[in-house]
């Protein structure tokens, strides 16, 4: 059984360890002018589609795909992209991660 203090102490965030293997899908920016990217990362448990800010790599949304279902990954990335464009986000050119 855990104590009250143990339950109320924030847990450390686990960082997903992404390898250098990644594939960009799209980039956009909104009213804040902070560039955001969507990319597919190879992680320990499969492939992960991530949508994140580029400047500090703040993760906004992600979806894990335990099997390499390229059609499902592309379809979800396209849905996210279309939704953002419909909300007025501006398209940016795709660039490599540094």
C-alpha positions as CSV (number, residue, x, y, z in Angstrom):
1,X,0.0,0.0,0.0
2,X,1.3,3.5,-0.8
3,X,1.3,6.5,1.5
4,X,-0.5,9.7,0.8
5,X,2.8,11.5,0.0
6,X,3.8,8.8,-2.5
7,X,0.5,9.1,-4.3
8,X,0.6,12.9,-4.4
9,X,4.2,13.1,-5.6
10,X,4.3,13.7,-9.3
11,X,5.9,10.9,-11.3
12,X,8.8,11.5,-13.5
13,X,7.9,11.6,-17.2
14,X,9.2,8.7,-19.1
15,X,10.8,9.7,-22.3
16,X,10.2,7.5,-25.3
17,X,13.5,6.6,-26.7
18,X,13.3,7.2,-30.4
19,X,16.1,6.0,-32.6
20,X,17.5,8.1,-35.3
21,X,15.1,6.4,-37.7
22,X,12.2,8.8,-38.5
23,X,10.2,10.0,-41.5
24,X,8.6,13.4,-41.7
25,X,4.9,13.7,-42.8
26,X,4.1,17.4,-42.7
27,X,4.9,20.8,-41.0
28,X,2.6,23.6,-40.1
29,X,2.5,26.8,-38.0
30,X,-0.4,28.5,-36.3
31,X,-1.1,31.9,-34.9
32,X,1.8,31.6,-32.4
33,X,4.2,31.1,-35.3
34,X,5.8,28.2,-33.5
35,X,6.6,25.5,-36.2
36,X,5.0,22.1,-35.6
37,X,5.9,18.8,-37.3
38,X,4.3,15.4,-37.8
39,X,6.7,12.5,-38.2
40,X,6.9,8.8,-37.8
41,X,9.5,7.5,-35.4
42,X,10.8,4.0,-34.9
43,X,10.5,3.2,-31.1
44,X,11.0,0.1,-29.1
45,X,7.4,-1.0,-29.4
46,X,6.8,-0.3,-33.1
47,X,6.2,2.9,-35.0
48,X,4.9,6.1,-33.4
49,X,3.2,8.9,-35.3
50,X,4.0,12.1,-33.4
51,X,2.7,15.7,-33.7
52,X,5.0,18.1,-31.8
53,X,6.4,21.6,-31.6
54,X,9.8,21.8,-33.2
55,X,11.4,24.4,-30.9
56,X,11.3,22.4,-27.7
57,X,9.8,19.2,-29.1
58,X,6.7,19.5,-26.9
59,X,4.6,16.5,-27.8
60,X,1.0,17.5,-28.7
61,X,-0.3,14.2,-29.9
62,X,0.9,10.7,-30.6
63,X,-0.3,7.3,-31.8
64,X,1.5,4.1,-31.4
65,X,1.3,1.5,-34.2
66,X,2.7,-1.9,-32.9
67,X,2.6,-3.3,-36.5
68,X,4.0,-1.5,-39.5
69,X,0.7,-0.6,-41.1
70,X,1.8,2.1,-43.5
71,X,-1.7,2.7,-44.8
72,X,-3.1,3.3,-41.3
73,X,-0.2,5.6,-40.4
74,X,-0.6,7.6,-43.6
75,X,-4.4,7.9,-43.1
76,X,-4.1,9.2,-39.6
77,X,-1.3,11.7,-40.5
78,X,-3.5,12.9,-43.4
79,X,-6.5,13.4,-41.1
80,X,-4.4,15.4,-38.6
81,X,-3.0,17.5,-41.5
82,X,-6.5,18.2,-43.1
83,X,-7.9,19.1,-39.7
84,X,-5.1,21.6,-39.0
85,X,-5.4,23.2,-42.5
86,X,-9.1,23.6,-42.1
87,X,-8.5,25.4,-38.8
88,X,-6.2,27.9,-40.6
89,X,-2.7,26.5,-39.9
90,X,-0.2,27.5,-42.5
91,X,1.8,24.9,-44.5
92,X,5.6,24.9,-44.0
93,X,8.2,23.0,-46.1
94,X,9.5,19.7,-44.7
95,X,13.0,19.9,-43.3
96,X,15.2,17.4,-41.6
97,X,15.5,17.0,-37.8
98,X,18.7,18.4,-36.4
